[in-house]
Amino acid sequence: MSAGAATITVGGKNFTEQVLMAQMTTALLEAKGFTVVKKDGMGSSVLREAQENGQIDVYWEYTGTSLITYNKVTEHLNPAQTYQRVKELDAKKGLVWLDPSKANNTYGLAMNRDEAAKLGIVTLSDLSKALNSGKELTFACNSEFYARPDGLKPLQQAYGFSFSPSQVKRMDSGLTYQALKDRQVDLALVFMTDGRVPAFNFVVLRDDKGFFPAYALTPVVRRETLDANPKLAGILNALSAKLDDQTMARLNAAVDVSKKSVDDVAAQFLKSSGLI
């Protein structure tokens, strides 16, 4: 198909998952006949502003980020409500949310798989039971999560448990994975689609009460761009349909852990998924 050589500007933030999504989107659109300008490595609010100003046509955003950070909504919504709300609020700003993927890059609490199996801990409710029955488990998290209004304190309230100050080890986000891998702690705060989760054989405890906000990875396009290029929706929705937590974690790990190039990982995924 030829898109009449329409030029689409694709944006991306400054971490692996976003750089990958920008490259996948670029390669996919080029394969479909579009001319693409790629601008990745941008800060979150700068990127969002650039899209609102018409400098970026499309990028992949997280539902929770738009809800909480850009639209300042504080009420607790489930994933479907979160998507609906940002779709409505952002439509007023000329932005169209396409189909959300099943990749949800929200917070999670992870354990080493063998340890979780030994203790019979599958969900956060199981963790609460273990702690309340006197299990001394240590938890690594960053300082932000420790203090956030949607962080550790309300999580403990929601699930009815409490870590003592000596059980919580505060450290930089990236170090929590290594501390858990090296068994310096029993639990660690992770991001659900981080490549180190499968690479280090962690298991993420199921958030059975739905405490954490939804951060569904979703293509967002300027209304003007979509009106001029209606075929964009189908192309991007087809990519969105192929993504879930495990897939994104595997792709992120290919770059972060196996040190493969973003271009190669993106191209290989698009081909193996039958998208190009």
N, C-alpha and C positions, 0 to 999 in steps of 0.2 A: 504493500500500500504506500502511496505517496501522500504526505500530509500537506502538499503544496509548499514543502520546505518551510513550514512554520517553525519559528525559533522559540524554544521553551527554555526558561532559566530555572534550573533545578538547584535547590538549596540543601544544606545539611549542617548539623551542629558539629562540635569539635571532639567527639569521642567515637570509638570504633564502630559501634552499631549504626550511628548516623552517617559516618563516612561510607560505610558499606551500602546503606540504603540509597544514598545520593548516587553512588557509582552504579548500583543495579538499575536504578530508575533511568539514569543517563544511557546506559548500554541498551536497555529495553526500548526506550523511546527512539534511539538512533536506529535500532533494528527495524522499527516500524516506520521509518522514513522521516522522522523529525530531525531538525537541527537543534542541538542542545548546547547550552552554556551551563557549566557546572560551577557552583560557588559553595564549597563546603568548608568545614573548619570554623564555622561562625558560632558566636555565643548565642544562647537560647533567645534572650529578649531582643537582641540585635537582628536575628534571623526573622523573628516574628514581625518586628517593625518593618523590615525590608519587604516582607510579603504584603503587609497591609498597605505599604507605600507603592506597591506594584513593581518593585525591583526583582522580586522572586516570584515565579509562577506556581511552583509546586515544591513541597517538601513533606517529610513524614514527621508528624507531631504525635505526642502522647495525650490521650484524652484528659488525664488528670492534670497535666501541666497547663492546658488551656483553661480547664475549670478553675483550678486553684490559683495559678500564677497570673494568667492574663485576664480572667474574668472575675477573680476575687470571690468565688462562691465558696462558702464555708460549710454548708450543710452536707451531711454524710449521704452520698448517693450510691446506688449499686451500679455495676458496669453499664447496664443498658440505659439507666437514667443519666449517667455521666455523659455518655455518647450523645443522647438526645438533647441534653442541655447545651453542650458545647456546639452542636450542630445548629441549634436555634440561635444562640448568642452570637456565634461567629458569622452566621448568614447576614446579620445586620452590618457586618464589617466587610461584606463582599467576599467571604471565604466559604468554600464548600467542602465539607467533610465527606469523603467517599466511604467505602465499606471498611469498617475496622478489621484489623487482622486479629488472630487469636494470640498474638504475641503481646504479653502484658508485662512491661518492664517495671513492675512495682517492687517494693521491698519484700524480703522473705527472711525467715530464720532457718539457717541450714545446720546440719550435723554431718559428721562422717557417717557414711551409709551403714557400716558394720556396728557402730556405736548405737545409732538410732534403732537398728533391728534388735540389738541385744536388750535395750531398755524398753522396746515395744512402743516407741514414740513415732507416730505417723502424722498427727495433727498438733496444732497449738494447744488444743484442749488436753491432749495426752501429755504435753509438756507441763501444763499447769498442774495436772494430777501428780506427775512425777516430782515436781518441785514442792508441792504441798504435802507430799508424803515423806519429805525430808531429804530428797536427792540433792546433793551439793553439785550443781552444774554451773560452770562459768560461761559468760557471754561476752563476745567481742563486738563492739559497735563503734561507730564514729561519734564525735562529740555532738554533731548536729542532731542525730537521731535521739541521742540521750536527752536533749533539751527540747526537741520539737513539740509543738502542740498536738501533732498527729504521730508522735513518736513513742518512746518507751513507756512513759507514765500512763497514758491512756490505753496502750496495748495491755499493760499489766492489769489495769482496771477492767477492761473488756473481758479478759480471760481469767480474772480472779487469782493472780499469782503475784509474787513480788520478789525480785532479785535484791539481795542485800548489796550495799555499796561495794563490798569486797568481791562480790561475784561478777561485777561488770568491769570489763577491761576496755577503756576507751583508747582508740587509736585511729589513724587515718583509714579511710574507706578501703583502699587497696590492700592494707596490711591484714585486714580481718580474714581474708581468704587464706593467706599464708599461715596465720596463727592457728586457724582451724586445721589446715592440712598438716601442720607440724604437731598437732594435738596439744598445743599450749592452752587451748580453751575447748569447751565442749560444744558450744554453739557460736554462730557468727551471723551478723547482719550481712545479707547479700542482695544483689539486684537479680531479679528472676531470670533475665536473659543473658547474664554474664557468662562468658565462655568458660570461666574457671569452675563453674558449678559442675558440669559434666566431666571436665578434664580432671578434676581432683576427686571425682566420685563422691560428691556430696549429695545429700538428699534434702530437699526443701520441705519443711513441715507445712502441711496444708492449713491454710487460713480458714478453718471451718466456720468461723463466725463472720467472715467477710469484713474484717477490720480495715485492712489496707485499701487505700483508694485504687481505682482502676487506672492503669496507664497503658491503654491499648494503643499500639503503634498503628497509625492511620494516615493515608495520603490526604493532604489538604491542598486544594487548588483554588486559585483566584477565580471567581465567578466569570469575570471578563475573558480569562484565558480558556475556561471550559466552554463558554458560549461560542468562541471562535474555533475551538478544537474539540467538538463533542466526543470524538473517539477516545480522548484521553481517559475518560471515566472507565470504560471497559478494560483498557490496557492496564491501568493502575489497580483496578479491582481484582484482576486476574492474578497480579503479583501478591496483593494483600491476602488473597485466599490461600496462598501457599505457605504463609508464615504462621508459626506458633512458637511458644517458649523454647521448645527443644530445638527447633530449626534455627532460631536466632542464636541460641547459645552455642550450637555447633558451628555456625558461620563466624560468630565472634571469636570462638576458640581457634578456628583455622588461622585467623589473623594474629590474635594476641598470644596464643600458646604455641601453635605450630609455625608461626612467623611467615605465613604465606602472604603474597601481595593481595591487596584489596581488589585490584583489577581481576586477578586470576580467580579469586574466591567468588566474586560477583558473576563473572562470565560462566564459570563452571555450574553455579547454582541455576542460572537462567536456562542453560542448555539442559541440565539434568531434569529440570522441572517442566521442560517442554514449552517454555515461554518464548524462546527464540530458536 
